[in-house]
């Protein structure tokens, strides 16, 4: 029996999942995503909103799996001047 998980190279968040109201370099956040996810840690990855617009790079600092939920702590590493469509 295997463990179901997703491999993600970007962090997509909706407002209900904790997408930040303001994006400020150095700001730290904690969010939860359903299911078990594997994401790069300690390297910049894109943060995208519900419309698949990347507005910043974030660095995942911690990742915890428990009870079918992935908990992430991340910091804003860079804010884009212009959003980038990622879909």
N, C-alpha and C positions, 0 to 999 in steps of 0.2 A: 504494500500500500504506500502510495506516495503522498507528498505534501503539496496541495495545490497552492501555486504562487504565481504572481506576475513579475516580469522584469520590466522596469520602467527606467527610461533615460531622461525623462523630464518629470517635473512635478506639476500636475494639473489639479487645481483647487477651485471649488465653487465657493461663493460667499458662506454657505452653510457649513462647509468643511474648514473654514478659517482663512480664506483668501484675505490677505492684509488690506485694510482700508487705505493705508498709505505705505508706500515703498521707500524706505530710507536705508541707505547703505549702513551696515553694521547692526541694524535692528534684528532681534531674534524672535522666533515664533515657535509654537508647539501646535501640531495638527494631528488628526487621526484620519486614516483612510481605511475603508472596509477591506477585509481580506489580507492575505500575506503578500507583501511586495518586496522586491529586491531593487534597491536604487544605489547609485554610486554615492559613496561617502567621502567627504573631504576634498571634493573637486566640484567646480561650478557646473550646475545644470540649469536649464531654463525653467522658469516659473511661468506657467500659462494659466489664463483665466478660463471661465466656462465657455467663452467664445473662441478658444484656442489661440488667443493673442499672447505672445510672450512679451512681458514687460520688464523682466529682470532676470538676473542669474542669482541662484541661491546655492549655498553650500550646506548639505545635510551634515549635521554634526553627530546626531545619535539616531538610531533606528531600533525600535523595540517591537517584537511580535508577542501578542498575548490575546487569547480569547477570540481569535479570528479578526483581529484588528492590528494594523501597523501604525505605530506612533512615531512621529518624526519631530525632531528639533532641528531648525535650520536658521541660517543667518542670510540676510540680503548681502550679496557680494557686489552687485552692479545693477544699476537701474538704466534701462535703455532710454534714449532720447525719443525714439519712435518705436511703437509696438511692432512686432514681427508676427505675421500670420503663420502658424505652425501646422495647420491641418491640411 
